[in-house]
Amino acid sequence: MRSGARFSRSTSTTARVARCEADGDGLSEWLVSSGLAMVFRRYSDRFIEEEDAARTAGIALWQTVFEPPWEYRAKRWEVATQKAPDGCPIKGNINREGERIYHTPWGSKWYDRTRISAARGEQLFEDGLVMLRSGRR
């Protein structure tokens, strides 16, 4: 990568997609080609050839055997859903400032302490998109 970095972003209601580049070279392509990132083939077919070449060469990530991040997250989600009331692991509550926020079973130090009160307009969500559409941040 060379200097002269540029960042651009496009947004929609369901996803944010960004392109980072330096002097016209895309950071994503460089990361995948270098074996430092993977293609999430469920959502994109960009850079598959680059990932396959890095895997064949056995560089960086491809020097070892590992579980792809999306498989790891899917397993965590499945376990959280099984443990959650009514299969809804996302807690949508209202904080002291009146903001509608949410907590997931991972990544939130407040998850276990958070209690949901339907009387206050709080609720449980089984799906992140539904939760976001409810206006939570």
N, C-alpha and C positions, 0 to 999 in steps of 0.2 A: 504494500500500500504506500502511496506517496502522499505528500502534504496537499493542502488545498481541499480540506474536508467540506462536505455539503450534506445536509440532512433535509429530507422532504417527507411529508406525511399526508396520507389520505385517510379519511374516516368514513364510516357508514354506521348504521344503527347497530350492527352486530360485530364489527371488527375494526381494529385500527391496524393499518399496514404502514410500515415505514420503510424507506430506502435510505441507507447511509452509504455514502461513497466518498472516495478521495480521488480527485483528478479523473473522474469517470469510471473508476473501478469500484464495483459494488462490494461492500463489506460482507454481505451474506454469502455471496459466491466465493469470496476468498476464504471465509471461515469453513465452509463446506469442503472446498477443494483441499484445504489444509488438514482436514480430518478433525476439526475443532467444533463442528456443529453437524447436526443431522437434518435431513429433509423430512418434514412431517407429511408424508405422502398422502395422508387422508385429506389434506387441504391443498396440497400443491404438488405439481410435477416439475417445478423449477429446480434445477441443479441436481437432478437425479444422476446424470452422467458423471458429474463432478464427485458426488458422494460415492458412487460405485467405483470410481478410479481410486479414491482415497482408501476405501475399504480393501480393494484388491492389493494396493501397495502396503497396507497394514500400518498406516501412519496415524499418529496421535491417538484419538479414541479407539481406532480400529486395531490397536496393538493388543487389545484384550477383549474379553467377552463381557457384555453388560446388558442390562435391561433398558430398552428405550424409555425416555422420560414419560411418554404418553401411556405406555403400558403400566409403569409404576404409579402414575396418577390415577389411572382407571382402577387399579386394584385398591388404592387408598379410598377412592370414591365409593367403591362397592362396599368396603368394610364400614365406612362412615354411614352409608345409607342403611345398611343392615342394623346398625346400632341406634340410629336416630328415630325419634317418634314419628310414626306414620311414613317412614322412609324419606323424611325431609331433613337433611343434615345442615342446611344453611339457616342460620339464625338471623332474622331481620328485626333489629330492635331500634329504639329511639334513644339517643344519648341525652345527657343532661342539658345540652344546648338545643335540643329539639331536632337534631339532624337524624335522618333515617339512614342507618348504617347497617352493615352485615358482618357476620363472623363465619368463617369456615372452620371445619374441624382441624385444619392444619394452617399454620401461619398466623394464627390469632391467639395471643396470650390470654385474651379475655373469653375465649369460647366456652370453657368449662364453667366460668363464673356467670355467664350471661343467662338470665332467665327471661323467657318470653311471656308477655302479658297481652293476651288478645284484647283485653279491655282498654289498653293503651294504644292499640293499633299495630301491635307488633305481631309478627307471624314467622312461621317456618317455611322454607322453600326447598323444593327438591331439585330445582334447576336454576343455574346461574343466570340465564337469559331472562327468565321470568322475574327473578329477583331484581335485576338491573332495570327492567321495564317498570318496576314498582317505584323507582325513583331513589333507590338506595345507592350509596357510594361505598 
